[in-house]
């Protein structure tokens, strides 16, 4: 009798605990088997339709699996399918965003403030979202954070509480491209640019220098490297606490901006650069200029694949990239750094765990960043990727990594979007002779203020 009672007790215990053991060991996952023959990556759902956990994912349209760029689609679909099999109890609701960035930024702020923010979202560097973002310190170690370029920490780490809030996963920058087959030592200052450009013109080059002013090129490529170097030395900022630019209010900053604008007027006035630069609309326009052999120096960045597309094999090997020239040899190097980051509004560990794992796997782990940046055509922001992965071991990427080591983040503010357009319009009016450098800088400043009011 006693044996029967003992046996019954054991059976009851087995009945109570066996299901839990089986579930923990994965045996219960049989109920979560992914149906055969289904598409795991659709516009409405990614992963197992029977999954119990749902996470929301908002990538920018061209950065997601439904873009119109074949290499990106192939990479992301393959990664997402593998991720879905590794996470059979999680399905993803994708909502790619596009169109007006300003409208999306406003919508995201409204959704985040009301608790409706997506679990994972590709987002701008604007700090306004930080107070709603989930901390990521439990997911990113200090050693991993240190692998990201130092300037990315200004974006990834919330300055108010010191917690990691974002993942920077790609970037972009510019510098001085030069003909490495004829220039042994690239110029460090603008005076050296003028001296070398005139010398090379005397040896047969039609132009000593080339750049473009369209899109974001004036502010990003021409003004930023010199003005940010100056601000780094003086402790100045691009704009005040109300996000209004300060360079028109502070005499020393206004004088520096005039000096910077004057460099480009001098390039035109002294014949090193033709006025036709204002007609350039895209990188491929510049690639065609570099392929023509008419100029030995270019301010900006044109990829080797773009050069070979217009100039044939071997053209890319003629060109190298270095830091942008500064006004003085004593001025520290500086470069603009753009790119996107991911943040997480997930409000529970159940959704934050898979949301973080998704983004880390696709874009931000060493392997993920190497794969995404190769497929997407972007520079990585982790030093180890340049060291370990063949796709980024080429000379051009190593030169870019050196430039990025001195980079500064594009100041995160909608004001900068306005400054981009106003700086370009003022620059082109000056180059056409309609404004002096002083008038161009004042027009740039006043135009920005009017857009803000």
N, C-alpha and C positions, 0 to 999 in steps of 0.2 A: 504493500500500500504506500509505504513511504517512497519506494522507488517510482511508483506511478505519479505521485504528487511532484517529485523532483523532475521527472521527465516532462510532465505537463508544464512546469514552470520554465524549463529550458526552452520548450517549444514556443511558449508565449513570448519569451525574451527574443528568440530568433525572429518571431513574427513582427515584433516591434522594431528591431534594429536592422534587419536584413535589407529592407527597401532603402534605408538611408545609406547603408554601406554600398549597395549596388549603384545608387545615384552618384555618390561621391566617386566611385571607381569608374563611372562612365557607362556602366551597363544599362542604366535607365535612359541613356541617350538614344536608345533605339526608337523611342517615341518621337525624337527630334530628327529623324533621318530626313535628309533633303530629298524631295521627290526627284525621280529620274527624269531626264529629258526636258527640264525647264531651263529658261534663260535666267541666270542668276543676276544679271545686270540689266535692269530695265529702268525706264524713266520714272516709274512709280515706286519701285521696290528693288532693293539690292539684297541678295541673300535668301535665306530659307523663309518661304512664306508662312511656315508653321512656327516660326520662332516666337518665343514668349516675350522677348525684350525688343523694343523698338527704339532706335536712336535717329535723331534728325541731323542731317548733314547738308550744309549750304556752301558748296564750292562756287567760286567764280566760274562762269560758263566755260571759258576757254581752258580752265585748269581742271575741269572735271571729266568724267568718262563720256560725256555727250558733246564734246567740242567738235570742231570740224578739222582737227589736226590729227592725221592718221597715227603718227608715232605716239602721241599722248593717249589716244583711245586704246591702242594696242597694249601699252604699258599698264594703264589703269584697269582695263578689263581683266587682264591676266592676274594682276595683284588682287583685285576685288573678288574674283572667283576663288582664288586660293584662300583669301581671308574668310570668305563665307563658309568654306568647308572647315576651317579651323574654329569658327564661331557659329555652330549650327543653331544656337539658341538666340542669335541676334539677327535682326533684319534692320536695314537702313532705309529711311525715307529721304531720298535726295531731292533737294530744291536748288538747282543751280541758279545763280543770280547774274544779271547783266544789265545793260541799259545805262541809265544815269547813275553814276557812282554816288553823287551827292544825295539823290533820293534814296538809294539803298542804305547809305550811312544813317540817314534820319530814321528810316524804318527800323533798322537794327537797334538804334538807341531806344526807340519807343517799345519794341518788343522786349528788349533786355530789361528795361526799367519796370515793365509790367509782369515780369516772370515768364515771358513767352519766348525767350531767346532760344535759338537752336542749340542742340547738344554740342555740335562742332561747326565752326563757321570760318571761312576764309575772310579776313577782315583787314582794314587799314591799320596803320600804326597809331591812330588817334587815341590818346590816353583816356578820353572820356568814358570808355567802356570798362576800364580796369576795375571799377568798384563792383561790377556785376560778374566778372569772370572768376571761374573756379581756380584756386591755387593748384599748381602742378608740381610742387616740391617733392611730393611722394612718388612722382613718376620720373623726374629728371634729376640725376645725381649732380653733385658739384663738378665732378670730373667730366661728365657729359656736357654740362653747361660751358665749361672752360674750352671745350672743343669748338664751340661756336665762336666766330670772330668777336673780339671784345666789343665792338660797336653795337652788335646785336643785343648785348645785355641791356643797353639803354631802352630797348623795346620789350624784351622778354621779361624783364624784372620790373615790377611795379615800384616806383620810387617812394610811394606813400607807405607801403608796409614791408618792402623788401622781399616779397614773394614772387616766384615765377608765375606769370599769368599767360604767357603766349609762347608760341613756337615759331621762330623765324625759319623759313624753309627755302628761300631762294633770294637772289638779289640781282642788281644790275649796277654798273658803274661806267665811268668814262675816264679817259686819260689822253695822253699825246701819242698818236701813232706816227711812226717815222720809218723811212726806208733804211732798214738795217744793212742793206748791201752797199750803201754809200755813206751812211752816217755812223761813225764809230762811237761817238759819245753824244747822246741826245741832249738838247739844251735843258738847263735847269731853271733859267729865268727867261723873262720875255725879251730882255735886251739880247740874250744869246739867240733867241728865236729870230729876231730881226737880223742880226749879223749873219747867222747861218743861212737864213732864207735868201738874203741878198746875194750871198756868195754862190749859192746853188742856182739862183736865177742867172747869174753871170756865166754859169757853166752850161746853161741850156734849158733849165726848167722854166716853163711859162709862168708858173705861180710858185712862190716860196712857201705858201701856207694855204690851208683850206679848212673851213668848218661850215656848219649850217646854223641858222637861227630859228627854224620852224619848230612847231610843237613845243616840247619842253627844253629844247637844246640851249636857248639863251640862258635861262636861269640855271638849269641842271649842269650843262657842260661848260658854259663860258664863265658865268658869274660865280657859281657855287664854290669851286675849288679855291679861288682867291679870297672871296669874302668870308668863307667859313674858316680859312686859315687865319685871317685877321681877327675874327671873333674868338677863336681859340686862344689867341695871344692876349687879347684884351679882357676876356671874360664877358664879352657882349653876347646878345641874343638876337635872333632874327626878328622877334616881335615881343611886345609886352604882355602883361597878364590878361589883357583884353584881346589878344591876338591881332594887334595892329602893328605893322612894321615900324621899326624904330630908326631906320637909317636916314629918314628925312628929318627927324627931330634932333638927332645928335650930330653936331657939326663934324666930328672926326669920322663918324661912320659915313656921312654924306660925302665927305672928301674922298674916302677910300672907294666908295662906289663910283664916283666920278673918275677916279684914277683907273678903275677896272674898265669902265665903258670907253675911256680914252684909248686903251690898248687896241680895241677893235676898230676904232675910227682911224688910228694910225696905220693899222694893217691895210685898210682901204686907201688911205691918203698916200702912203708910200709905195703902193702898187704890189704889195706882197700877196694880197688877196683880192679877187675880183668881186664886184658888187653882185654878181650872179649867185653868190652863196645864199641870198635871201629867197631864191627860187627853189632850193632843195626842199623836198617834202618828206623824204623817208631815207632810211639807211641805204637802200639799194641805189638811190641817187648818188650818195657818197661813194658807194662801192664802185660805181661806174667812173667817177672822177679819179679814184685811186688807181683803177685799172688802166686809165688813159695814159699814165706816166707823166702827166703834166705838173704834178706837185709832189714834193718829198716829205711833207708833214701835214698831218690832219688831226684836228681836235675832235675827239669823239671815240666811238668804238664800232668797228665793222668786223664781223666774224670772218674767219678764214673761209668757211663754206660759202659765204656771200661774195667774197672776193673771187673765189674760183668759179662761181656761177657766172660772173660777168667777164672774168679775165683768163679763165683756164687754169689748169693744174700748174702749181708752182708759184702762182702770184702771191699766195698767202705767206710763203716763206720769205718774201722780200720785206715784209712789214713786221714791226715789233711794237709793243705797247709799253709805255712808261708813265710816270706821274705827270700830271698837268704842270706846266710852267707856273712859277710864282713871280711876284713883282720883285722880290729880292731873294738872293741866295740864302739869307738867314730865315726866311719865312718857312715854317714847317709845312711839309707836304699835307695835302688834304684831297679827298676825293668824295664825290657824292655816292650814297648807297641807298638804293630803293628796294623794291621787293615787297612781298606779302608775308603775313603771318597768320597763324591759326589761333583762335581762342575757343574757350569751352564755357557754355552757359548751363551745362548739365547740373541738375540740382540734387543728384544722388550718386552714390558710388556705383550703383547698378548700371547707370547709363554713362557715367564719366569714365569708368574703366574701359569699356569697349570703344567709346568715342575717342579717347586718347590713343588707344592701341591702333585704331584705324588710321588716324592721321600720322602717327609715328611710323607705322608700317609703310604707308603710301609715300610719304614725303620727307620725314625728318630723321629716321634712324640713319646710320651710315649707309647701309645698303639702299634704303628707301630714297634718301636724298641723291645718291649717285644715280639710281635708276630714273627718278623723276627728272632731275636736271639734265640728264643725257637725252631723255625722251622729249622734254619740254624745251630744251635749248637755253637753259638758264645757268648762271654761275651758282655753285653751292655756297653755303655759308659756314660749313664745317671744315676746319683745316685738314682733318684726317682724310676727307674725301679726295682732296687734291694729292694727298700722299699715297693713298692705297689703291685708287681705282684708275685703270689705264685710260679711260675716256678723258680724264682730267690731268694726265701726266704730260700732255703736249706742252711745248714751250709757250704757246699763246695763253694757256690756262695758268701756267706758273707765273707768267708776267702779270696776269690779271689778279692772281692771289696776292702778289706783292703790292699792287695798287690798293686792293681791298684792305690790306693791313693798316692803311692810313685813312680809311674811310670814315665818314661821319654820316649818321642817318639823315635822310631828308626830313627836315623839321615837320613833325606830325601835326598838321593843322589845315583846315579848309582854306585858310588865308593863303597858304602856299600855292593852292590851285589858282587863285586869283593873281598872285604875284607872277606865276608862270606866264600867263597871257599878257599882263601889263608890261613885264620886262621885255618880252619879245617885241611887242608893238613899238615900244620906245626905242629899242635897239635898232630896229629896221628903219625907223624914221630918222635916227641919227646917221646911219650908214648911207642913207639916200641924200643926206645933206639938209634935211628939213629941220633938224634940231642940233644944237651943240651938245657935247657930253653933259654939261651942267643942266641944260634944259631936258635932256632925255632922262636923267636920273630923277629930276623933280616931277616930270610927267609920269614916270613909273610909280613914284610914291603916291602922288595925288590920285592917279587912276585907281590904285589899290584901295586907298581910303574911301573913294567914292563908291566902289563896289561893296565895301563893308558897311557903309552907312545905310 
